[in-house]
Amino acid sequence: MKICEACEQFKKRVKEWNYWSGAIDPLPYIDDMIRPHKHLIFEGRRSDGAAGYVLVFQCLKCAWWWKLSAWPVFGCLDVLPHLPKRHSSLYKRLLLAKEGVSNERATSI
């Protein structure tokens, strides 16, 4: 599954943030990194237990999930692909794979 151009730009903006704004708390500026991406929606936020936050986003265009780790103390952001625990399309594909349905048929459902 390919990543859309907007997601590539989002990843690039996160890398640029780390390069140019290393010691600044990134949480107030995350909206500026997300806003240009018209199809990225916020799915949730949780604390990582080490004075940081993990924000989860989903792209509606290419269906990728992204995990954005923010460490305000260090002013650092990290963006990684995220696999949600209960994602309906992934769960459906897993069930079809167990039943022996071919991959072409599973992706068309």
Residue pairs with C-beta under 8 A, 6 or more apart in sequence:
1 62
1 63
1 64
2 62
3 62
3 64
4 39
4 59
4 61
4 62
4 64
6 36
6 37
6 38
6 39
6 40
6 59
6 61
7 37
7 40
7 59
7 61
7 62
7 64
7 66
9 36
9 37
10 33
10 34
10 36
10 37
10 40
10 66
10 79
11 79
13 33
13 36
14 33
14 68
14 77
14 78
14 79
17 26
17 29
17 33
17 77
18 76
18 77
21 29
21 75
22 74
22 75
22 76
23 74
23 75
24 75
25 72
25 75
26 70
26 71
26 72
26 75
26 76
26 77
27 53
27 70
27 72
30 55
30 68
30 70
30 77
33 77
34 40
34 42
34 57
37 59
39 59
39 60
39 61
39 62
40 57
40 58
40 59
40 60
40 66
41 57
41 58
41 60
42 55
42 56
42 57
43 56
43 57
43 58
43 65
43 84
44 55
44 56
45 53
45 54
45 55
45 56
46 53
46 54
47 53
47 54
48 54
48 69
50 71
51 71
51 72
51 73
52 69
52 70
52 71
52 72
52 73
53 69
53 70
53 72
54 67
54 68
54 69
54 70
55 67
55 68
55 69
55 70
56 65
56 66
56 67
56 68
56 82
56 84
57 65
57 66
57 68
58 64
58 65
58 66
59 65
59 66
63 89
64 81
65 81
65 82
65 83
65 84
65 87
66 79
66 80
66 81
66 82
67 79
67 80
67 81
67 82
68 77
68 78
68 79
69 77
69 78
69 79
69 80
70 76
70 77
71 77
83 90
84 90
92 106
92 109
93 106
93 107
93 109
96 105
96 106
96 109
97 103
97 106
